[in-house]
């Protein structure tokens, strides 16, 4: 059984996981960067699976969001000119 202190020490990991998942689902560039930062901080303070998975999902979401942005800007650039 985990103590209350151990649960509180995983807060950044849970936020990293949630933001990473949202960045993958919604192709959110900023959410992915926040998930990566929180995941790294969590892994240095108190390693847990939430921080690691959130960091990986944040990387995936950031890459997908960047590619989506490039495609949209390219499409708008061709459409406007």
Chimera marker file (.cmm) of the C-alpha trace (Angstrom):
<marker_set name="trace">
<marker id="1" x="0.000" y="0.000" z="0.000" r="1" g="1" b="0" radius="0.5"/>
<marker id="2" x="1.363" y="3.381" z="-0.962" r="1" g="1" b="0" radius="0.5"/>
<marker id="3" x="1.492" y="6.176" z="1.538" r="1" g="1" b="0" radius="0.5"/>
<marker id="4" x="-0.026" y="9.583" z="0.977" r="1" g="1" b="0" radius="0.5"/>
<marker id="5" x="3.432" y="11.112" z="0.410" r="1" g="1" b="0" radius="0.5"/>
<marker id="6" x="4.165" y="8.627" z="-2.393" r="1" g="1" b="0" radius="0.5"/>
<marker id="7" x="0.870" y="9.447" z="-4.088" r="1" g="1" b="0" radius="0.5"/>
<marker id="8" x="1.567" y="13.181" z="-3.917" r="1" g="1" b="0" radius="0.5"/>
<marker id="9" x="5.019" y="12.625" z="-5.358" r="1" g="1" b="0" radius="0.5"/>
<marker id="10" x="3.426" y="11.178" z="-8.527" r="1" g="1" b="0" radius="0.5"/>
<marker id="11" x="1.281" y="14.249" z="-9.270" r="1" g="1" b="0" radius="0.5"/>
<marker id="12" x="3.574" y="15.525" z="-12.034" r="1" g="1" b="0" radius="0.5"/>
<marker id="13" x="3.573" y="12.054" z="-13.539" r="1" g="1" b="0" radius="0.5"/>
<marker id="14" x="-0.207" y="11.937" z="-13.721" r="1" g="1" b="0" radius="0.5"/>
<marker id="15" x="-0.357" y="15.412" z="-15.253" r="1" g="1" b="0" radius="0.5"/>
<marker id="16" x="2.296" y="14.399" z="-17.741" r="1" g="1" b="0" radius="0.5"/>
<marker id="17" x="0.263" y="11.308" z="-18.660" r="1" g="1" b="0" radius="0.5"/>
<marker id="18" x="-2.984" y="13.275" z="-19.051" r="1" g="1" b="0" radius="0.5"/>
<marker id="19" x="-1.402" y="16.067" z="-21.108" r="1" g="1" b="0" radius="0.5"/>
<marker id="20" x="0.513" y="13.560" z="-23.245" r="1" g="1" b="0" radius="0.5"/>
<marker id="21" x="-2.664" y="11.635" z="-23.982" r="1" g="1" b="0" radius="0.5"/>
<marker id="22" x="-4.510" y="14.828" z="-24.866" r="1" g="1" b="0" radius="0.5"/>
<marker id="23" x="-1.663" y="15.941" z="-27.124" r="1" g="1" b="0" radius="0.5"/>
<marker id="24" x="-1.847" y="12.676" z="-29.080" r="1" g="1" b="0" radius="0.5"/>
<marker id="25" x="-5.636" y="12.725" z="-29.343" r="1" g="1" b="0" radius="0.5"/>
<marker id="26" x="-5.913" y="16.389" z="-30.331" r="1" g="1" b="0" radius="0.5"/>
<marker id="27" x="-2.491" y="16.874" z="-32.008" r="1" g="1" b="0" radius="0.5"/>
<marker id="28" x="-1.638" y="19.539" z="-29.464" r="1" g="1" b="0" radius="0.5"/>
<marker id="29" x="1.835" y="20.974" z="-29.845" r="1" g="1" b="0" radius="0.5"/>
<marker id="30" x="1.834" y="22.949" z="-26.578" r="1" g="1" b="0" radius="0.5"/>
<marker id="31" x="0.257" y="20.106" z="-24.598" r="1" g="1" b="0" radius="0.5"/>
<marker id="32" x="2.978" y="17.772" z="-25.811" r="1" g="1" b="0" radius="0.5"/>
<marker id="33" x="5.754" y="20.113" z="-24.716" r="1" g="1" b="0" radius="0.5"/>
<marker id="34" x="4.166" y="20.479" z="-21.268" r="1" g="1" b="0" radius="0.5"/>
<marker id="35" x="3.869" y="16.684" z="-20.992" r="1" g="1" b="0" radius="0.5"/>
<marker id="36" x="7.536" y="16.230" z="-21.917" r="1" g="1" b="0" radius="0.5"/>
<marker id="37" x="8.700" y="18.764" z="-19.322" r="1" g="1" b="0" radius="0.5"/>
<marker id="38" x="6.528" y="17.342" z="-16.542" r="1" g="1" b="0" radius="0.5"/>
<marker id="39" x="7.555" y="13.790" z="-17.456" r="1" g="1" b="0" radius="0.5"/>
<marker id="40" x="11.249" y="14.634" z="-17.219" r="1" g="1" b="0" radius="0.5"/>
<marker id="41" x="10.750" y="16.387" z="-13.878" r="1" g="1" b="0" radius="0.5"/>
<marker id="42" x="8.795" y="13.416" z="-12.526" r="1" g="1" b="0" radius="0.5"/>
<marker id="43" x="11.411" y="10.893" z="-13.640" r="1" g="1" b="0" radius="0.5"/>
<marker id="44" x="14.147" y="12.853" z="-11.850" r="1" g="1" b="0" radius="0.5"/>
<marker id="45" x="12.190" y="13.269" z="-8.599" r="1" g="1" b="0" radius="0.5"/>
<marker id="46" x="10.374" y="9.952" z="-8.197" r="1" g="1" b="0" radius="0.5"/>
<marker id="47" x="10.416" y="7.537" z="-11.164" r="1" g="1" b="0" radius="0.5"/>
<marker id="48" x="7.028" y="6.042" z="-12.027" r="1" g="1" b="0" radius="0.5"/>
<marker id="49" x="5.302" y="4.710" z="-15.135" r="1" g="1" b="0" radius="0.5"/>
<marker id="50" x="3.022" y="7.731" z="-15.468" r="1" g="1" b="0" radius="0.5"/>
<marker id="51" x="5.931" y="10.117" z="-15.999" r="1" g="1" b="0" radius="0.5"/>
<marker id="52" x="7.616" y="7.850" z="-18.517" r="1" g="1" b="0" radius="0.5"/>
<marker id="53" x="4.459" y="7.154" z="-20.538" r="1" g="1" b="0" radius="0.5"/>
<marker id="54" x="3.442" y="10.820" z="-20.393" r="1" g="1" b="0" radius="0.5"/>
<marker id="55" x="6.843" y="11.849" z="-21.699" r="1" g="1" b="0" radius="0.5"/>
<marker id="56" x="6.628" y="9.375" z="-24.601" r="1" g="1" b="0" radius="0.5"/>
<marker id="57" x="3.063" y="10.419" z="-25.457" r="1" g="1" b="0" radius="0.5"/>
<marker id="58" x="4.156" y="14.060" z="-25.287" r="1" g="1" b="0" radius="0.5"/>
<marker id="59" x="6.938" y="13.408" z="-27.803" r="1" g="1" b="0" radius="0.5"/>
<marker id="60" x="4.515" y="11.637" z="-30.143" r="1" g="1" b="0" radius="0.5"/>
<marker id="61" x="1.920" y="14.406" z="-29.767" r="1" g="1" b="0" radius="0.5"/>
<marker id="62" x="4.496" y="17.113" z="-30.421" r="1" g="1" b="0" radius="0.5"/>
<marker id="63" x="5.723" y="15.393" z="-33.591" r="1" g="1" b="0" radius="0.5"/>
<marker id="64" x="2.162" y="14.828" z="-34.851" r="1" g="1" b="0" radius="0.5"/>
<marker id="65" x="1.197" y="18.415" z="-33.994" r="1" g="1" b="0" radius="0.5"/>
<marker id="66" x="4.252" y="19.777" z="-35.794" r="1" g="1" b="0" radius="0.5"/>
<marker id="67" x="3.567" y="17.703" z="-38.904" r="1" g="1" b="0" radius="0.5"/>
<marker id="68" x="-0.077" y="18.759" z="-38.845" r="1" g="1" b="0" radius="0.5"/>
<marker id="69" x="0.992" y="22.403" z="-38.580" r="1" g="1" b="0" radius="0.5"/>
<marker id="70" x="3.376" y="22.030" z="-41.539" r="1" g="1" b="0" radius="0.5"/>
<marker id="71" x="0.629" y="20.449" z="-43.648" r="1" g="1" b="0" radius="0.5"/>
<marker id="72" x="-1.886" y="23.154" z="-42.720" r="1" g="1" b="0" radius="0.5"/>
<marker id="73" x="0.541" y="26.003" z="-43.390" r="1" g="1" b="0" radius="0.5"/>
<marker id="74" x="1.568" y="24.426" z="-46.678" r="1" g="1" b="0" radius="0.5"/>
<marker id="75" x="-2.047" y="24.032" z="-47.726" r="1" g="1" b="0" radius="0.5"/>
<marker id="76" x="-2.889" y="27.606" z="-46.743" r="1" g="1" b="0" radius="0.5"/>
<marker id="77" x="0.225" y="28.867" z="-48.525" r="1" g="1" b="0" radius="0.5"/>
<marker id="78" x="-0.782" y="27.126" z="-51.754" r="1" g="1" b="0" radius="0.5"/>
<marker id="79" x="-4.380" y="28.229" z="-51.400" r="1" g="1" b="0" radius="0.5"/>
<marker id="80" x="-3.568" y="31.887" z="-50.793" r="1" g="1" b="0" radius="0.5"/>
<marker id="81" x="-1.108" y="32.267" z="-53.655" r="1" g="1" b="0" radius="0.5"/>
<link id1="1" id2="2" r="1" g="1" b="0" radius="0.2"/>
<link id1="2" id2="3" r="1" g="1" b="0" radius="0.2"/>
<link id1="3" id2="4" r="1" g="1" b="0" radius="0.2"/>
<link id1="4" id2="5" r="1" g="1" b="0" radius="0.2"/>
<link id1="5" id2="6" r="1" g="1" b="0" radius="0.2"/>
<link id1="6" id2="7" r="1" g="1" b="0" radius="0.2"/>
<link id1="7" id2="8" r="1" g="1" b="0" radius="0.2"/>
<link id1="8" id2="9" r="1" g="1" b="0" radius="0.2"/>
<link id1="9" id2="10" r="1" g="1" b="0" radius="0.2"/>
<link id1="10" id2="11" r="1" g="1" b="0" radius="0.2"/>
<link id1="11" id2="12" r="1" g="1" b="0" radius="0.2"/>
<link id1="12" id2="13" r="1" g="1" b="0" radius="0.2"/>
<link id1="13" id2="14" r="1" g="1" b="0" radius="0.2"/>
<link id1="14" id2="15" r="1" g="1" b="0" radius="0.2"/>
<link id1="15" id2="16" r="1" g="1" b="0" radius="0.2"/>
<link id1="16" id2="17" r="1" g="1" b="0" radius="0.2"/>
<link id1="17" id2="18" r="1" g="1" b="0" radius="0.2"/>
<link id1="18" id2="19" r="1" g="1" b="0" radius="0.2"/>
<link id1="19" id2="20" r="1" g="1" b="0" radius="0.2"/>
<link id1="20" id2="21" r="1" g="1" b="0" radius="0.2"/>
<link id1="21" id2="22" r="1" g="1" b="0" radius="0.2"/>
<link id1="22" id2="23" r="1" g="1" b="0" radius="0.2"/>
<link id1="23" id2="24" r="1" g="1" b="0" radius="0.2"/>
<link id1="24" id2="25" r="1" g="1" b="0" radius="0.2"/>
<link id1="25" id2="26" r="1" g="1" b="0" radius="0.2"/>
<link id1="26" id2="27" r="1" g="1" b="0" radius="0.2"/>
<link id1="27" id2="28" r="1" g="1" b="0" radius="0.2"/>
<link id1="28" id2="29" r="1" g="1" b="0" radius="0.2"/>
<link id1="29" id2="30" r="1" g="1" b="0" radius="0.2"/>
<link id1="30" id2="31" r="1" g="1" b="0" radius="0.2"/>
<link id1="31" id2="32" r="1" g="1" b="0" radius="0.2"/>
<link id1="32" id2="33" r="1" g="1" b="0" radius="0.2"/>
<link id1="33" id2="34" r="1" g="1" b="0" radius="0.2"/>
<link id1="34" id2="35" r="1" g="1" b="0" radius="0.2"/>
<link id1="35" id2="36" r="1" g="1" b="0" radius="0.2"/>
<link id1="36" id2="37" r="1" g="1" b="0" radius="0.2"/>
<link id1="37" id2="38" r="1" g="1" b="0" radius="0.2"/>
<link id1="38" id2="39" r="1" g="1" b="0" radius="0.2"/>
<link id1="39" id2="40" r="1" g="1" b="0" radius="0.2"/>
<link id1="40" id2="41" r="1" g="1" b="0" radius="0.2"/>
<link id1="41" id2="42" r="1" g="1" b="0" radius="0.2"/>
<link id1="42" id2="43" r="1" g="1" b="0" radius="0.2"/>
<link id1="43" id2="44" r="1" g="1" b="0" radius="0.2"/>
<link id1="44" id2="45" r="1" g="1" b="0" radius="0.2"/>
<link id1="45" id2="46" r="1" g="1" b="0" radius="0.2"/>
<link id1="46" id2="47" r="1" g="1" b="0" radius="0.2"/>
<link id1="47" id2="48" r="1" g="1" b="0" radius="0.2"/>
<link id1="48" id2="49" r="1" g="1" b="0" radius="0.2"/>
<link id1="49" id2="50" r="1" g="1" b="0" radius="0.2"/>
<link id1="50" id2="51" r="1" g="1" b="0" radius="0.2"/>
<link id1="51" id2="52" r="1" g="1" b="0" radius="0.2"/>
<link id1="52" id2="53" r="1" g="1" b="0" radius="0.2"/>
<link id1="53" id2="54" r="1" g="1" b="0" radius="0.2"/>
<link id1="54" id2="55" r="1" g="1" b="0" radius="0.2"/>
<link id1="55" id2="56" r="1" g="1" b="0" radius="0.2"/>
<link id1="56" id2="57" r="1" g="1" b="0" radius="0.2"/>
<link id1="57" id2="58" r="1" g="1" b="0" radius="0.2"/>
<link id1="58" id2="59" r="1" g="1" b="0" radius="0.2"/>
<link id1="59" id2="60" r="1" g="1" b="0" radius="0.2"/>
<link id1="60" id2="61" r="1" g="1" b="0" radius="0.2"/>
<link id1="61" id2="62" r="1" g="1" b="0" radius="0.2"/>
<link id1="62" id2="63" r="1" g="1" b="0" radius="0.2"/>
<link id1="63" id2="64" r="1" g="1" b="0" radius="0.2"/>
<link id1="64" id2="65" r="1" g="1" b="0" radius="0.2"/>
<link id1="65" id2="66" r="1" g="1" b="0" radius="0.2"/>
<link id1="66" id2="67" r="1" g="1" b="0" radius="0.2"/>
<link id1="67" id2="68" r="1" g="1" b="0" radius="0.2"/>
<link id1="68" id2="69" r="1" g="1" b="0" radius="0.2"/>
<link id1="69" id2="70" r="1" g="1" b="0" radius="0.2"/>
<link id1="70" id2="71" r="1" g="1" b="0" radius="0.2"/>
<link id1="71" id2="72" r="1" g="1" b="0" radius="0.2"/>
<link id1="72" id2="73" r="1" g="1" b="0" radius="0.2"/>
<link id1="73" id2="74" r="1" g="1" b="0" radius="0.2"/>
<link id1="74" id2="75" r="1" g="1" b="0" radius="0.2"/>
<link id1="75" id2="76" r="1" g="1" b="0" radius="0.2"/>
<link id1="76" id2="77" r="1" g="1" b="0" radius="0.2"/>
<link id1="77" id2="78" r="1" g="1" b="0" radius="0.2"/>
<link id1="78" id2="79" r="1" g="1" b="0" radius="0.2"/>
<link id1="79" id2="80" r="1" g="1" b="0" radius="0.2"/>
<link id1="80" id2="81" r="1" g="1" b="0" radius="0.2"/>
</marker_set>
